[in-house]
Amino acid sequence: MEQLKQLAANSVLWVSFLAWFIAQASKVVLTVLTHKKLDLRRFVGSGGMPSSHTALVVSLATALGEINGYDSYIFALSLVFAFVVMYDAAGVRRAAGKQAAVLNEIVERLQEGKDVPQEKLKEFIGHTPIEVIVGAVLGFVIAKLLV
């Protein structure tokens, strides 16, 4: 029971989850504004503006820096972790998304010539650099405001 109380009182954890939640909710709102349709799958989906993974890890690092000091080992660890996540979001996962788009195009071309049952691959799995930057700013601001 004590562990649940400690978990509930962990401000770093809650600020990080709040940054993730706001980023994911922003994707739904932006989809409504740009495509004029409500797509709640955007709330749990990856990719898109802003990067919720980046918002989560940057808010985590910022909150830990505020609480433990920006010269602490835990801040250094969380910052390195944040850079790895941001690199992955804009690099590896972005490349995988581009590959999925090419494969989907190949499948569509094959289907035009003959019946090839094939499920489309998910293309929104990575982020553009601006999506990562906006996610980082969002995470930083939320942590600075709430910790």
C-alpha positions as CSV (number, residue, x, y, z in Angstrom):
1,M,0.0,0.0,0.0
2,E,2.9,2.3,0.7
3,Q,4.2,1.8,-2.8
4,L,0.9,3.0,-4.2
5,K,1.0,6.2,-2.1
6,Q,4.6,6.8,-3.3
7,L,3.6,6.3,-6.9
8,A,0.6,8.6,-6.6
9,A,2.8,11.3,-5.0
10,N,5.6,11.0,-7.7
11,S,5.3,14.5,-9.4
12,V,8.0,13.6,-11.9
13,L,6.0,10.7,-13.2
14,W,2.7,12.6,-13.3
15,V,4.2,15.6,-15.1
16,S,5.8,13.3,-17.7
17,F,2.5,11.5,-18.3
18,L,0.7,14.8,-18.5
19,A,3.1,16.0,-21.2
20,W,2.5,12.8,-23.1
21,F,-1.3,13.2,-22.7
22,I,-1.3,16.8,-23.9
23,A,0.8,15.8,-26.9
24,Q,-1.4,12.9,-27.9
25,A,-4.6,15.1,-27.4
26,S,-3.0,17.7,-29.6
27,K,-2.8,15.2,-32.4
28,V,-6.5,14.6,-32.2
29,V,-7.3,18.3,-32.2
30,L,-4.9,19.0,-35.1
31,T,-6.5,16.2,-37.1
32,V,-9.9,17.8,-36.5
33,L,-8.6,21.2,-37.6
34,T,-6.7,20.0,-40.7
35,H,-8.8,17.1,-42.0
36,K,-12.2,18.1,-40.6
37,K,-12.8,14.7,-39.0
38,L,-12.5,13.3,-35.5
39,D,-10.1,10.4,-35.5
40,L,-9.6,9.2,-31.9
41,R,-7.1,6.6,-33.1
42,R,-4.6,9.6,-33.3
43,F,-4.8,9.7,-29.5
44,V,-3.1,6.3,-29.2
45,G,-1.2,6.2,-32.5
46,S,2.4,7.0,-33.0
47,G,3.8,9.6,-35.3
48,G,2.5,13.1,-36.1
49,M,2.6,16.5,-34.5
50,P,3.9,16.8,-31.8
51,S,6.1,13.9,-30.8
52,S,4.5,12.6,-27.6
53,H,7.6,10.4,-27.0
54,T,9.8,13.5,-27.0
55,A,7.4,15.4,-24.8
56,L,7.4,12.6,-22.3
57,V,11.2,12.2,-22.1
58,V,12.0,15.9,-22.2
59,S,9.5,16.6,-19.4
60,L,11.1,13.7,-17.4
61,A,14.6,15.1,-17.9
62,T,13.5,18.7,-17.1
63,A,11.6,17.7,-14.0
64,L,14.5,15.6,-12.7
65,G,16.8,18.6,-13.4
66,E,14.6,20.9,-11.5
67,I,14.3,18.6,-8.5
68,N,17.8,17.0,-8.4
69,G,19.8,19.8,-10.1
70,Y,21.0,20.0,-13.6
71,D,24.4,18.8,-12.4
72,S,23.0,15.5,-11.0
73,Y,23.7,12.1,-12.4
74,I,20.0,11.3,-12.7
75,F,19.5,14.4,-14.9
76,A,22.4,13.4,-17.1
77,L,21.0,9.8,-17.4
78,S,17.5,11.1,-18.3
79,L,18.9,13.7,-20.8
80,V,20.9,11.0,-22.6
81,F,17.8,8.8,-22.6
82,A,15.8,11.7,-24.1
83,F,18.4,12.2,-26.9
84,V,18.2,8.5,-27.7
85,V,14.4,8.6,-27.9
86,M,14.5,11.8,-30.0
87,Y,17.1,10.3,-32.4
88,D,15.0,7.2,-32.7
89,A,11.8,9.2,-33.3
90,A,13.3,11.3,-36.1
91,G,15.7,8.8,-37.5
92,V,15.1,5.1,-37.3
93,R,11.3,5.2,-36.9
94,R,11.0,8.0,-39.6
95,A,12.9,5.8,-42.0
96,A,10.7,2.8,-41.2
97,G,7.7,5.0,-42.0
98,K,9.1,6.0,-45.3
99,Q,9.7,2.3,-46.1
100,A,6.1,1.5,-45.2
101,A,4.9,4.2,-47.6
102,V,7.0,2.7,-50.4
103,L,5.8,-0.9,-49.7
104,N,2.2,0.3,-49.6
105,E,2.7,1.9,-53.0
106,I,4.2,-1.4,-54.4
107,V,1.2,-3.3,-53.0
108,E,-1.3,-0.9,-54.6
109,R,0.5,-1.3,-58.0
110,L,0.4,-5.1,-57.7
111,Q,-3.2,-5.0,-56.8
112,E,-4.0,-3.1,-59.9
113,G,-2.6,-5.9,-62.0
114,K,-3.9,-8.8,-60.0
115,D,-5.7,-9.6,-56.8
116,V,-3.0,-9.5,-54.1
117,P,-4.6,-9.5,-50.6
118,Q,-2.3,-7.4,-48.5
119,E,-2.7,-5.3,-45.4
120,K,-1.4,-1.7,-45.6
121,L,1.6,-1.0,-43.3
122,K,1.4,1.7,-40.7
123,E,3.2,4.8,-42.1
124,F,2.9,7.2,-39.2
125,I,5.5,5.6,-36.9
126,G,8.2,8.3,-37.0
127,H,8.5,12.1,-36.8
128,T,9.9,14.9,-38.8
129,P,12.5,17.0,-37.0
130,I,10.0,19.8,-36.4
131,E,7.6,17.3,-34.7
132,V,10.4,16.3,-32.4
133,I,11.3,19.9,-31.6
134,V,7.7,20.9,-30.9
135,G,7.4,17.8,-28.6
136,A,10.6,18.8,-26.8
137,V,9.4,22.4,-26.3
138,L,6.0,21.1,-25.0
139,G,7.7,18.7,-22.5
140,F,10.1,21.4,-21.3
141,V,7.3,24.0,-20.8
142,I,5.0,21.6,-19.0
143,A,7.7,20.4,-16.6
144,K,8.9,24.0,-15.9
145,L,5.4,25.1,-15.2
146,L,4.4,22.2,-12.9
147,V,7.6,21.2,-11.0
